Every structure is written in C-alpha cells, then in structure tokens.
Amino acid sequence: MYMGKPEVLTDLDVASTSTSVMKKLPEVTLAFWIMKIAATTLGETAGDLFAQTMKLGYFLTTIALFLLFVVTLVVQLRSSRYNPFFYWTVILSTSMAGTTMSDFMNRDASAKYLSGGATSLGWGPQGLGIGYPAGAAILISILLVIFLAWKASGMTFQIRDIVTFRGEALFWSAILVSNTLGTSMGDFLSDSSGLGYAGGALLVIGVLAVLVAMMKVSVVPNVLLFWIAFVLTRPLGATAGDFLTKPVAKGGLDLGTAGSSAVLLAVLIGLMAYAHVRERRVPGPRSEEREPVTQRAG
C-alpha cells in the first residue's frame, strides 16, 4: 500500500508513480475529494431543480440528463490529456443523471414525493416504485458486473494510468452507476432511515473517516477503498443537497433548488479554474521519458 506523503484515499493501489504517459484523469488527492463532494451536492440540487421544481418529472429529466452525460463524455474522451473542466463536467453530469435515474427507479407518484398541491410530475411514468433496498441491490449488481468486465479486460484500475478509450469507457460506466447507487443510499438515509439529513451526512462522514484510517494498514487494497469512498461521497452530497433545499419542517434549510444550485455551481467553477491553473503549472514528462502508449495499454 502507498505510504508516501499524506493524501486522502489516494491513487487506486498506487505502487507506481510513473508519469510516462499523457494522463487523462486527475491525481486522487484531498482536492479531488473536495471537488467530488461539491459536484455531487450540485448534482443532487440540480437534478431536483429540473425534475421537481421545474416539474419536468423523473422520466423526461433522466432522458435529458443522460444525453447531457453522453455529450460531456464524448468531449472528455476526445481530449488528448487531462482537462479539469472536461473531467469535472462529466462528474457533474453523472451526478445529475444519477439523481434522477435513482429517483425514477426507486420512487413512485405518491404525494410524499410531489411538491405541495401537485397531482403529477412531468410527462410519462412518474417512477417505477422499486424502493431503495431493491434499487440499491440492482445497482450494486450492475457495478459488480462492470468491475468483473474491467478485470477480465486486463486494463489497469489505477486512475493515473488509464489512457485508452476502453479503459476510460469502463471507468465512466462505473462512475455513472456508482453515482446512481450513491443517490439511492443518500435518499434512504435521509428519507427512510430516521437519521434525517444531518444524521445521514454525519454517518457517511464517520464511515469515510474509517476508510481514511484503513489506509494505514495493508489489509484492504487502496483500489477497494477508493471505490467505496467514491460511492459514499455521493450520499454525502445527496444528504447535503437535501439539507440545503428541503423545508425547515423536514429538517432542511429551505434555500431552494435554484439558489443552492447557483451557489454550488459558482463554487465548483471556481475549484475547476483553480485545478486548471495548477495543472498548467505542473510540467509534463519530457518526450524522451515517455513510453509508447501501446506498451502501457496492456
């Protein structure tokens, strides 16, 4: 296990620190996790803004946001190197799509999911009503299938070494499903567990603290810790988003989905700009130090 300078849940089993290829994905540092939580919180508030506040419904919003995810992913895949704006826009689009995909799977048209006085939400099916436990089981199964296919492909799980189209496709498939799964977990903690928004967030923070402590032992691989943390930061964002937007009577701050989304978007853009400036300051590997990508693709 990596025991170098302190970082939070870093680098997917990082035994290697090679910079011999042009990286497409970011280093996993404390800044990475801060931006991840900001993006997933915005994904929750923005998804609810379109589906609930604007009353487009889960069905139409899911289709629209999934298409947005495809567009942002194409931009990311066509990029020749890591660009913070491209990368975090895809993370945001998976968070927004994951929010409404989870809601569509797990919820139904009952009054508790509709705004005051509303009798329906958007066009088409209002929700499948599968429920959080069954929805989570389905999503966990899909995520395991992706990881099994990933392992069978022989592609690396180390983020910094993912440089091929197939590797990125597997990575982003796992990201989309994990963000959807994390939304289901967050909504269960907020709505059904009795913990409420603040209690659910504190529980997730406690589990994340345990994961950080587990980095100091060699029992659990960092790759497993990374994906557990990646899933758990999504319910943290979901509960934080609900805490910001839900009525005071339900334990929230009642800041509204529009206002909360605008503030979170400004924060995320600022973080992306900072990451972009830092990325430009870091010198890339010299050409003579680079191995051909074909030798690293495995």
C-alpha positions as CSV (number, residue, x, y, z in Angstrom):
1,M,0.0,0.0,0.0
2,Y,1.2,3.5,-0.7
3,M,2.8,5.1,2.3
4,G,4.2,8.3,0.9
5,K,3.2,11.9,1.7
6,P,-0.2,12.2,3.3
7,E,-3.1,12.2,0.8
8,V,-6.7,11.2,1.3
9,L,-7.6,7.8,-0.2
10,T,-5.0,8.2,-3.0
11,D,-4.3,6.6,-6.3
12,L,-6.1,3.3,-6.6
13,D,-3.4,0.9,-5.2
14,V,-0.6,3.2,-6.0
15,A,2.6,1.3,-6.2
16,S,3.6,3.1,-9.3
17,T,4.3,6.9,-9.6
18,S,5.1,6.8,-13.3
19,T,4.3,9.9,-15.3
20,S,5.5,8.3,-18.6
21,V,2.1,8.7,-20.4
22,M,-0.1,11.7,-21.0
23,K,-2.6,11.3,-18.3
24,K,-6.4,11.7,-19.0
25,L,-7.6,11.5,-15.3
26,P,-6.7,13.5,-12.2
27,E,-4.5,12.7,-9.3
28,V,-6.6,11.5,-6.3
29,T,-5.7,14.0,-3.6
30,L,-7.6,15.9,-0.9
31,A,-8.6,18.5,-3.6
32,F,-10.1,15.7,-5.7
33,W,-12.4,14.7,-2.9
34,I,-13.4,18.2,-2.1
35,M,-14.4,18.8,-5.8
36,K,-16.2,15.4,-5.8
37,I,-18.4,16.3,-2.9
38,A,-19.1,19.7,-4.4
39,A,-20.0,18.2,-7.8
40,T,-22.3,15.5,-6.2
41,T,-24.0,18.0,-4.0
42,L,-24.7,20.2,-7.0
43,G,-25.8,17.1,-8.9
44,E,-28.5,16.5,-6.3
45,T,-29.8,20.0,-6.2
46,A,-29.7,20.5,-10.0
47,G,-31.4,17.1,-10.6
48,D,-34.2,18.1,-8.2
49,L,-34.4,21.5,-9.8
50,F,-35.2,20.1,-13.2
51,A,-37.3,17.1,-12.1
52,Q,-39.2,18.6,-9.2
53,T,-39.0,22.4,-9.1
54,M,-39.4,22.8,-12.9
55,K,-41.8,19.8,-12.8
56,L,-40.3,18.0,-15.8
57,G,-40.6,14.8,-13.9
58,Y,-38.1,12.0,-13.4
59,F,-38.7,10.3,-16.7
60,L,-38.0,13.3,-19.0
61,T,-35.3,14.7,-16.9
62,T,-33.5,11.3,-16.8
63,I,-33.5,11.2,-20.6
64,A,-32.3,14.8,-21.0
65,L,-29.5,14.4,-18.4
66,F,-28.3,11.1,-19.7
67,L,-28.0,12.7,-23.2
68,L,-26.0,15.6,-21.5
69,F,-23.8,12.9,-19.9
70,V,-23.1,11.4,-23.3
71,V,-22.2,14.8,-24.8
72,T,-19.8,15.7,-22.0
73,L,-18.3,12.2,-22.1
74,V,-17.6,12.5,-25.8
75,V,-15.8,15.8,-25.1
76,Q,-13.7,14.1,-22.4
77,L,-12.9,11.0,-24.5
78,R,-11.8,13.2,-27.4
79,S,-9.4,15.2,-25.2
80,S,-5.8,14.2,-25.5
81,R,-4.9,14.9,-21.9
82,Y,-6.4,15.7,-18.5
83,N,-8.5,18.9,-18.6
84,P,-10.2,19.7,-15.2
85,F,-13.2,21.4,-16.9
86,F,-13.9,18.4,-19.1
87,Y,-13.4,15.9,-16.3
88,W,-15.4,17.6,-13.7
89,T,-18.2,18.4,-16.1
90,V,-18.6,14.7,-16.7
91,I,-18.6,14.0,-13.0
92,L,-21.3,16.7,-12.6
93,S,-23.4,15.2,-15.4
94,T,-23.2,11.7,-13.9
95,S,-24.3,13.2,-10.6
96,M,-27.3,14.9,-12.1
97,A,-28.3,11.9,-14.2
98,G,-27.7,9.6,-11.3
99,T,-30.0,11.7,-9.1
100,T,-33.0,11.4,-11.5
101,M,-32.2,7.8,-12.5
102,S,-32.2,6.8,-8.9
103,D,-35.5,8.7,-8.2
104,F,-37.1,7.2,-11.3
105,M,-36.1,3.7,-10.2
106,N,-37.0,3.9,-6.5
107,R,-39.8,6.4,-6.2
108,D,-43.5,6.4,-7.3
109,A,-46.2,9.1,-7.8
110,S,-47.3,9.1,-4.2
111,A,-47.9,12.6,-2.7
112,K,-44.8,12.5,-0.4
113,Y,-42.6,12.9,-3.5
114,L,-44.6,15.8,-5.0
115,S,-44.5,19.4,-4.2
116,G,-47.4,21.0,-2.3
117,G,-50.6,20.9,-4.4
118,A,-49.2,18.9,-7.2
119,T,-51.0,15.9,-8.5
120,S,-48.5,14.7,-11.1
121,L,-44.9,15.4,-12.0
122,G,-44.0,15.8,-15.7
123,W,-44.9,13.6,-18.6
124,G,-44.7,9.8,-18.8
125,P,-44.1,7.3,-15.9
126,Q,-43.7,9.1,-12.6
127,G,-41.4,6.4,-11.2
128,L,-41.1,2.6,-11.0
129,G,-41.5,2.5,-7.3
130,I,-38.9,-0.3,-6.8
131,G,-37.8,1.1,-3.4
132,Y,-34.4,1.9,-2.1
133,P,-33.3,-1.6,-1.0
134,A,-34.2,-3.3,-4.2
135,G,-32.9,-0.4,-6.3
136,A,-29.6,-0.5,-4.4
137,A,-29.3,-4.2,-4.9
138,I,-29.8,-3.8,-8.7
139,L,-27.2,-1.1,-8.9
140,I,-24.7,-3.0,-6.8
141,S,-25.1,-6.0,-9.2
142,I,-24.6,-3.8,-12.3
143,L,-21.5,-2.2,-10.7
144,L,-20.0,-5.6,-9.9
145,V,-20.6,-6.7,-13.5
146,I,-18.7,-3.6,-14.7
147,F,-15.8,-4.4,-12.4
148,L,-15.7,-8.0,-13.4
149,A,-15.6,-7.0,-17.1
150,W,-12.9,-4.4,-16.2
151,K,-10.8,-7.1,-14.5
152,A,-11.3,-9.5,-17.3
153,S,-10.2,-6.9,-19.9
154,G,-6.8,-6.7,-18.2
155,M,-7.0,-2.9,-18.0
156,T,-5.4,-1.1,-15.1
157,F,-7.5,0.1,-12.2
158,Q,-5.0,2.9,-11.4
159,I,-6.6,6.2,-12.4
160,R,-3.3,7.8,-13.4
161,D,-2.6,5.0,-15.9
162,I,-5.9,4.9,-17.7
163,V,-5.1,6.3,-21.1
164,T,-7.1,4.1,-23.6
165,F,-10.6,4.5,-24.9
166,R,-11.7,1.1,-23.5
167,G,-10.2,1.9,-20.1
168,E,-12.0,5.3,-19.9
169,A,-15.3,3.7,-21.1
170,L,-15.1,1.2,-18.2
171,F,-14.1,3.9,-15.7
172,W,-17.0,6.2,-16.7
173,S,-19.5,3.4,-16.7
174,A,-18.5,2.6,-13.1
175,I,-18.7,6.3,-12.2
176,L,-22.3,6.7,-13.6
177,V,-23.6,3.6,-11.8
178,S,-21.7,4.4,-8.6
179,N,-23.2,7.9,-8.5
180,T,-26.7,6.5,-9.1
181,L,-26.1,3.9,-6.3
182,G,-24.9,6.7,-4.0
183,T,-28.0,8.7,-4.6
184,S,-30.2,5.8,-3.6
185,M,-28.1,5.3,-0.4
186,G,-28.3,9.1,0.4
187,D,-32.1,9.2,-0.2
188,F,-32.6,6.1,2.0
189,L,-30.6,7.7,4.8
190,S,-32.5,11.0,4.5
191,D,-36.0,9.7,3.9
192,S,-36.3,6.2,5.3
193,S,-33.7,5.6,8.0
194,G,-34.9,8.1,10.5
195,L,-31.5,9.7,10.7
196,G,-32.6,12.8,8.7
197,Y,-30.3,14.9,6.5
198,A,-27.8,15.9,9.1
199,G,-27.7,12.5,10.8
200,G,-27.3,10.8,7.4
201,A,-24.4,13.1,6.5
202,L,-22.7,12.5,9.9
203,L,-23.0,8.8,9.4
204,V,-21.3,8.9,6.0
205,I,-18.6,11.2,7.3
206,G,-17.9,8.7,10.1
207,V,-17.6,5.8,7.6
208,L,-15.3,7.9,5.4
209,A,-13.1,8.6,8.4
210,V,-12.8,4.8,9.0
211,L,-11.7,4.4,5.4
212,V,-9.0,7.0,5.8
213,A,-7.8,5.1,8.9
214,M,-7.8,1.9,6.9
215,M,-5.2,3.4,4.5
216,K,-2.6,2.9,7.2
217,V,-3.0,-0.9,7.2
218,S,-2.4,-3.3,4.3
219,V,-5.4,-5.5,4.8
220,V,-7.7,-3.7,2.3
221,P,-6.3,-2.6,-1.2
222,N,-6.5,1.1,-1.9
223,V,-8.5,0.3,-5.1
224,L,-11.3,-1.1,-3.0
225,L,-11.1,1.8,-0.5
226,F,-11.3,4.3,-3.4
227,W,-14.5,2.9,-4.9
228,I,-16.2,2.6,-1.5
229,A,-15.3,6.2,-0.8
230,F,-16.4,7.2,-4.3
231,V,-19.8,5.7,-3.8
232,L,-20.1,7.1,-0.2
233,T,-19.3,10.7,-1.2
234,R,-22.4,10.6,-3.4
235,P,-24.9,10.0,-0.4
236,L,-22.9,12.7,1.4
237,G,-23.6,15.1,-1.4
238,A,-27.2,13.9,-1.6
239,T,-27.9,14.4,2.1
240,A,-26.1,17.8,2.0
241,G,-28.1,18.8,-1.1
242,D,-31.4,17.8,0.6
243,F,-30.3,19.7,3.8
244,L,-29.8,22.8,1.8
245,T,-33.1,22.6,-0.2
246,K,-35.7,20.9,1.8
247,P,-38.2,22.8,4.0
248,V,-37.3,23.6,7.6
249,A,-40.2,21.5,8.8
250,K,-38.5,18.5,7.2
251,G,-35.1,19.3,8.8
252,G,-33.7,21.3,5.9
253,L,-32.6,25.0,5.4
254,D,-35.2,25.7,2.7
255,L,-32.7,27.6,0.5
256,G,-34.4,26.2,-2.7
257,T,-33.0,24.2,-5.5
258,A,-32.3,27.2,-7.8
259,G,-30.4,29.3,-5.3
260,S,-28.5,26.3,-3.9
261,S,-27.6,25.1,-7.4
262,A,-26.4,28.6,-8.4
263,V,-24.1,28.9,-5.3
264,L,-22.7,25.3,-5.7
265,L,-22.1,25.9,-9.4
266,A,-20.1,29.0,-8.7
267,V,-18.1,27.1,-6.1
268,L,-17.4,24.2,-8.5
269,I,-16.4,26.5,-11.4
270,G,-14.0,28.3,-9.0
271,L,-12.5,24.9,-8.0
272,M,-12.2,23.8,-11.6
273,A,-10.5,27.1,-12.5
274,Y,-8.0,26.6,-9.6
275,A,-7.3,23.0,-10.7
276,H,-6.8,24.2,-14.3
277,V,-4.2,26.8,-13.2
278,R,-2.4,24.2,-11.1
279,E,-2.4,21.7,-14.0
280,R,-0.8,24.3,-16.3
281,R,1.9,25.0,-13.8
282,V,2.9,21.3,-13.5
283,P,5.5,20.4,-16.1
284,G,4.6,17.3,-18.2
285,P,7.0,14.4,-18.7
286,R,9.8,15.0,-21.3
287,S,9.2,13.3,-24.6
288,E,12.2,11.1,-24.2
289,E,10.8,9.8,-20.8
290,R,7.5,8.7,-22.3
291,E,6.9,5.1,-23.3
292,P,4.6,4.5,-26.2
293,V,1.0,4.2,-25.1
294,T,0.7,0.8,-26.8
295,Q,3.3,-0.6,-24.4
296,R,1.3,0.6,-21.4
297,A,-2.2,-0.3,-22.5
298,G,-1.8,-4.0,-21.7
